Amino acid sequence: MNLPLHLGWAGALEAGLIAMALGLLAYALFHAIGRRAQWPHGHAVGWACLSAVAIAAGIDAWNLFYIGVVKLESPLYARIALAKIHDPDSLGIRVLMEVIGALAGVAAGWMLTERRRG
């Protein structure tokens, strides 16, 4: 996500909350599609989880992967790669909070729809 978030834990929590809202929206979308297509609940939950995590944590997860895999032997290349990342010091915790937030949003959406049915 390329939003101007705070740095450190505050930014990671903000990213997690945004990802949670995105997970709720993703589940609502796939639940509506699944109801029309007569999918089982698992298909809607699975597609919502996949899409919410890919959208919410996609860029940050790619940056984390890129920094871990690509050899940044030159200090110039390392500075260029780190300059493109918002708050590279807490990139790992931000990715973790985005994934947890997206999955928690999908789970909350599923629980809300099941509460209405039951």
C-alpha positions as CSV (number, residue, x, y, z in Angstrom):
1,M,0.0,0.0,0.0
2,N,1.4,3.4,-0.9
3,L,-0.4,5.4,1.7
4,P,1.3,8.0,3.9
5,L,1.3,6.0,7.1
6,H,3.0,6.6,10.4
7,L,6.4,5.0,11.0
8,G,7.0,1.9,13.2
9,W,4.3,0.1,15.1
10,A,1.7,2.9,14.6
11,G,2.1,2.6,10.8
12,A,1.9,-1.2,11.0
13,L,-1.3,-1.0,13.1
14,E,-2.8,1.5,10.6
15,A,-1.9,-0.8,7.7
16,G,-3.5,-3.7,9.5
17,L,-6.7,-1.8,10.1
18,I,-6.9,-0.8,6.5
19,A,-6.3,-4.4,5.5
20,M,-9.1,-5.5,7.8
21,A,-11.5,-3.2,6.1
22,L,-10.4,-4.5,2.8
23,G,-10.9,-8.0,4.0
24,L,-14.5,-7.2,5.0
25,L,-15.2,-5.7,1.6
26,A,-13.6,-8.6,-0.2
27,Y,-15.7,-11.1,1.7
28,A,-18.8,-9.1,1.0
29,L,-18.0,-9.1,-2.7
30,F,-17.2,-12.8,-3.0
31,H,-20.2,-13.7,-0.7
32,A,-22.5,-12.0,-3.1
33,I,-20.9,-13.6,-6.1
34,G,-20.9,-17.0,-4.4
35,R,-24.6,-16.7,-3.5
36,R,-25.5,-16.1,-7.2
37,A,-23.2,-18.8,-8.4
38,Q,-24.3,-21.2,-5.6
39,W,-20.8,-21.7,-4.3
40,P,-20.1,-23.4,-1.0
41,H,-19.0,-20.9,1.8
42,G,-15.5,-22.2,1.6
43,H,-15.0,-20.9,-2.0
44,A,-16.1,-17.4,-1.0
45,V,-13.9,-17.4,2.0
46,G,-10.9,-18.7,0.1
47,W,-11.2,-16.2,-2.8
48,A,-11.8,-13.4,-0.4
49,C,-8.7,-14.3,1.7
50,L,-6.5,-14.6,-1.4
51,S,-7.6,-11.3,-2.9
52,A,-7.5,-9.4,0.3
53,V,-4.0,-10.5,1.1
54,A,-2.8,-9.9,-2.4
55,I,-4.2,-6.4,-2.5
56,A,-3.4,-5.3,1.1
57,A,0.1,-6.7,1.5
58,G,1.1,-7.2,-2.2
59,I,3.6,-4.3,-2.6
60,D,5.0,-4.5,0.8
61,A,5.4,-8.3,0.6
62,W,7.1,-7.9,-2.8
63,N,9.5,-5.4,-1.3
64,L,10.3,-7.7,1.6
65,F,10.9,-10.6,-0.8
66,Y,13.0,-8.4,-3.1
67,I,15.3,-7.1,-0.4
68,G,15.7,-10.7,1.0
69,V,16.5,-12.3,-2.4
70,V,18.3,-9.8,-4.6
71,K,22.0,-9.3,-3.8
72,L,22.4,-5.6,-3.0
73,E,26.2,-5.7,-3.2
74,S,26.7,-2.1,-4.0
75,P,25.8,0.6,-1.4
76,L,24.4,2.6,-4.2
77,Y,21.9,-0.1,-5.2
78,A,21.0,-0.7,-1.6
79,R,20.3,3.0,-1.1
80,I,18.2,3.1,-4.3
81,A,16.2,0.0,-3.2
82,L,15.6,1.3,0.3
83,A,14.6,4.8,-0.9
84,K,11.6,3.3,-2.7
85,I,10.2,1.7,0.5
86,H,8.2,3.6,3.1
87,D,9.7,2.9,6.5
88,P,12.1,0.0,5.5
89,D,13.0,-0.5,9.2
90,S,9.5,-2.0,10.0
91,L,8.7,-3.5,6.7
92,G,8.4,-7.1,8.1
93,I,6.0,-6.2,10.9
94,R,3.9,-4.1,8.5
95,V,3.6,-7.1,6.1
96,L,2.6,-9.3,9.0
97,M,0.0,-6.9,10.3
98,E,-1.4,-6.5,6.8
99,V,-1.8,-10.3,6.3
100,I,-3.3,-10.7,9.8
101,G,-5.7,-7.8,9.2
102,A,-6.8,-9.0,5.8
103,L,-7.6,-12.5,7.2
104,A,-9.3,-11.1,10.3
105,G,-11.5,-8.9,8.1
106,V,-12.6,-11.9,6.0
107,A,-13.2,-13.9,9.2
108,A,-15.3,-11.0,10.7
109,G,-17.3,-10.8,7.5
110,W,-18.0,-14.5,7.5
111,M,-19.0,-14.4,11.2
112,L,-21.4,-11.4,10.5
113,T,-23.1,-13.2,7.6
114,E,-23.4,-16.5,9.5
115,R,-24.9,-14.6,12.5
116,R,-27.6,-13.2,10.2
117,R,-28.4,-16.6,8.8
118,G,-28.6,-18.4,12.1
